[in-house]
């Protein structure tokens, strides 16, 4: 029984850290996506996790500000059109974030 407890503590700590990284902005974007395109709670959780992971990558390359501006735009301007969430007005912010990470990385984003 002690071994199980020892394994649970790190898992709970990881869950707590992951939860702290979750912002309302990522949840809002995923709420819009699920409302528009459909899905369940697991789909929403995967969506939020994906946005958070992207945020962490951009922050690791010191491009968090550019990516944050992109997220702000996506949250504010995304619209549902024919069952697809569109954020066409965010291309400048997206390109700025991609340019930043490409400059900081030896591999870049393709």
N, C-alpha and C positions, 0 to 999 in steps of 0.2 A: 504494500500500500504506500509506503514511503517513496518508492521509486516513481509511482504515478504522480504523486504530489510534486516531486522534484521536477518532473517534466511539465507539469501544468503551469508552474510559476513563470518560466520563461515565455511560454505561449501566451499567458495572460498579459505579461509585460509588453510583448510585441503587439498584441491587440490594442492595448491602451495607447501605445505610441502611434500606431496607425490611425486610431480614432482621433488623436490630437491633431494629426496632419490634415484631417478632413475639414474643408471649409464649406460654408453655406453656398458659396459660388459654384463649386463642383456639383453639389446636390441640386442646386437650382437648374443648372444646365441639364443634368440627367433627368430631373423631373419633367422638363420640357420635352426631352427626347422620348421618354417612355410614354408621355401623354400623346405625343404626335405619332410615333412609330409603333407603339405597343410594347408590351413586355411585362415582366413580373418583378418581384422584389429582388430576385437573384440577378436579373438583368440590370436593374438599377444599381445594385451593389457593385457589379462588375464594371459598370460605366463609371461610377464614382472612383473606384480603385484605379482605373485606367487614367482618368484625369489627374488624380493625385500622383501617380507614378510619373506621368509626363512633367508635372510641376517640379517634382524632385529632381528629375534629370536636368531640366532647364536651370534650376537653382544650382545644381552641382557645377554647371558650366558658367556660372555667374551671369545667366541670362534670365533670371527670375522676373526682373522688372518688365522686360519685353514680353515675356510669356503672360505675365499678370495683365498687361494691357490687352493682349489677345483674349484672355479669359473674360475680362470685363466686357469686351465687345461682343463676344459670343453670348454671354448671359443677357446683355441688354438688347441685342438686335436679332437674335434667332427667331425665325418664324416657321410655322408649320405650313408646308405647301405640298398638296397632293400626297400626304402621308409620309413626307420626309422633312426633317428639320434642316433648314437652310440658314446659313450665316454668311452669305455672299459679300456683305458689306465689311467683312473683317479681313479681307485679303491683305491689306497693307500691314495690319498688326501681325498677321500670321507670317508674312514675309520678313518683317523686322525680327521676329523671334527666331526664325530659321536662319537668317543671315548671321545673327549673333552666335547661335550654337555652331554654325559651320565655321565661323572665324575662331572659335574656341576649341574646336575638336579637330583631330587629325583625320577623322573619318567623315564627319558631317552627316547631314540628313539628305537623303535622295528623294 
